[in-house]
Amino acid sequence: MRRSIVARTTGGPPAAGNRDPGDAPWRYDDTPYAGTGARRAGRPAAGRVRRAGHRVGAAVSVAAAPAGRRATAVWAVAVTAYLAAVFHRSSLGVTGVDATHRFDINASALAVFSVAQLAVYAAMQIPVGVLLDRYGSRRLLLAGGALMVAGQLCFAVATDVRLAVAARVLVGLGDAMTFISVLRIVAFWFPGRRNPLLVQLTGTFGQVGAILAAVPLVALLHLAGWTPAFLVAAGLGATAVVLVLVVVRDGPDVGPGVVATPALSLSTVRRELAAAWAQPGTRLGLWSHFVAQFSGAVFALLWGYPFLVQGQGLPPTVAASLLTLMTVGALVAGPLVAYLCARHPFHRSVLIFAVTGASAGVWAVVLAWPGRAPFWLLVILVLVLALNGPGAVIGFDYARTFNPVHRIGSATGIVNVGGFVASIVLVLAIGVVLDLTTPAGAGAPPLDAFRWAFAVQYLLWALGAVQVLRYRNAARRRHTGSAAARTVEPDDAARVPPGDRPDGGGDRPAGGESGGPMGRAA
């Protein structure tokens, strides 16, 4: 059965009698999350539209729980595309030491490679979110995959620093189109109650790409050389593009040449983007992503391998194995974090602070340890950092539950900027500090240089924690004001009351302005 979600283009909450709960992402399949004890809401009549006095936009067709074999196949191939993107993204981190020799560069110059890739990724998130709402997931996955393949081909043959940087820019541009496209597929192919788990599984399975980059790519690099290794990487990416072309569709019963949402005018795009940004819950998601992600991301993407090899004196194979263990830890942690979000939906920010506090704590022990840290402590470090990725994904759950379904792409793009901006700042800062604290003529940075460099993280953690608290309080104030102004509808008894849903509430205003999650949702 299918139903229409109608997007309202005017600002402000509608009158009580004109609310259409279908606009809320967690309402479009009319089913509550598992484990919350929420009552099942009554299903409105198909094709319901708003009453007079409220302009309506074009209908967005969303399936009511089409989660069968076809949906699973589409999601699996989309996750494969994301796995390939993570592989391309991580391929520089484990080859950083080889890159310094190939291009004859220092730590700051090596940081430019990752910064170019991450800067393009972060800068493109909002434009890609708008394009996603306009053109759909399939087209963006195909374009993104093709760009990453082109980037790896350039990187394979590059001997000049400028060409190598251009190659990483292409990888970052393609990578920017991938993850949020997969999240939109989850939103359109599966019922809302399954979204938290599937989003975490998407991020978790995608990290298998980091495993492929950590050990097989390093082994191939040392066995066959730079160019063959990255040509193989490009070949894996091309395979993922072909699979997307054959299998992925934007939504149920949507053909390959059709997107699940209509084209939006430029004025509508600006209005929806502004509405997503104005929602405190969107910015809560952005800062949650900011504070939870950067430490583990930077460790895996670039500086973890040099820290373990040059700072801690581990053999390259052991260092690569620790990075693999970090990815395996993320595979286990993802479903656990998803379960906790569903089981304790009113305390998602507590999970954010728990992940951040654990990361800051274990880094304090490692950096303060006299001499090189023992191996068991490094194992604990990578296992704690494995929580960063799943913790950051909670930010996307905020974007989904605080915004109507027709602007999921824009809101998700805004959230995804947070962690990558923090990662860019940290990548650059570590490179600069390493160069400043490494003695002249030294072949590699000493352990003390790495200590000073990684201590920069605490400035970012402090900033992120303050902002998460700020926007959590703003989201709660927004709800308090909207709840006080809301009049009770006669049929409210048939709906889920405020506070029973895992995002903190039941019915909420739909359309251009959102009351956001209810009560203690943040």
C-alpha positions, 0 to 999 in steps of 0.5 A: 500500500502506498500513500502520499506525503504532502509537503507544505511550503509555507512557514509556521505550524498549521492549525490543529485541524490542518495537521498532516502527520504524514510529513513527519519522517517517523510518521510516514509509515504510521508505525511506532519504533520497537520497544517504546510502548507507543500506541499505533496511530490511526492511518489517515485516508490515502491521498489526504491533503491540507485544508483551505488556507495552506498551500501545498507542494508536490506529493512525495510517494513513499512506500508503506513498509516495502521491506522485502527481498527487493528492498534488501537487495537495493539497500545491500548494493547501496551499502556496497557503494558506500563500502567502496567509498570508505575504501577510497577515502581510507586508502591514503591513511594506510599509504601515507608513509609511502606517499611521503617518499613517492612525492618527497613531502613532509608531514604538513604537505601530506596533510594537504592531501587529506585536507583537500579530500575532506574539505571537498567532502564537507563543502559539498554536503549541503549542495549534495543534500539539495541535489539529492532531494531533487535528483534522487539517490541512484543518480548521485551514487552513479556520479559519485562512484564514477568520480572516485574511480577517476580519482583513484586512476589519477592517484595511481599514475601521479608523480607530481604533488598537484596531480595527486591533490587533484586526484584526492579532490575527485575522491572527496567529491565522489565520496560526498555523494555516497553516504547521504544517498544511502540514508535516503534509500533507507528512508524511502525503502523501509518503514521508519521504525527500522531506520535507526538500526539500518542507518547504523548498519549502513555506517557499520558495514561501510567500514569493511572498506576501511578493513580492505584498505588497511591490510589487503591494500598495504600488502598489495602496495608492498608486493606490486607497487604504487600504481598497480595497487591503486589501479586495483582500487579503481577496478573495485570502485568501477564494479560497485558503479556497475552494481548500482546501475543494475540494481538500485532504484530511488524508491519502490516501483520507481524506474531507472529514469525516474526519481522518487521526488519531483524537481524543486524550484530554486526558491523552494530549495532555498526555503527548505534549506533555510527551514532545515537550518532554522530547526535547532534539532538539525544543528544539534545533529551537526554538533553531535556529529562534530564532537563524536566523529573527528578523533576516530576519523582522523586516526583512521584516515591519516595520522593513526598509522604514522602515530603507531609506526613512527611514534609507538614503534610498531611494525607496519603490519601490526599497525595495520592490524590495529586499524583493522581491529578498530574497524571490527570494533565499529562493526560490533558497536554500530548495532549496539548504539542503534539498540541503545538509541531505540531503547533509550530514545530520550537520552541520545545526547547522553550517548554522544557525551559517553562516546566523547568522554571515553575517547578523551579519557583514553587519549589522556592515558595514552598521551601521558604514559611515560615512554611508548604505550604498552600494546594492550593500551593501544588496543584499548585506544583503537577499540574506544575510537571504534565507537566514534563512527557509530556515535556520530551517526546519532546526528543523522537520527536527529536530522531525520526525527526533527525534519519532514521527509521531503527535506531529509537530504538537505538536513542530512547534508547539514549534519554531515558537515560537522564531523568532517569540518572538525576532521579537516581542522584536526588533520591540518593542526596535527601536521603543523604541530608535528612539523614545529615539534620535530627536530631539524634533520630528524627522519620521522617525528618523535613520540613527544611531537605526536603527543603535542599534536594529538593534544589539539583534540581537546580544544575541539572536544570542548567546543563540540560539547558546549555546542551540543548542550546549547542546541539540546537546550534550544531544541527543548525550548522549541518543543516547550513553546510549540507544545504550549501553543498547540490546541488539542484535536478531537481525534488526538486520543487515537494518536501517540501522545507527546513523549511516547515516541523515541524522538520524544513525542507523537503528533507534531506540526508538519511542513516548512516549520517543525516543532521538533522532537518532543520533550526529552527527545534530545 
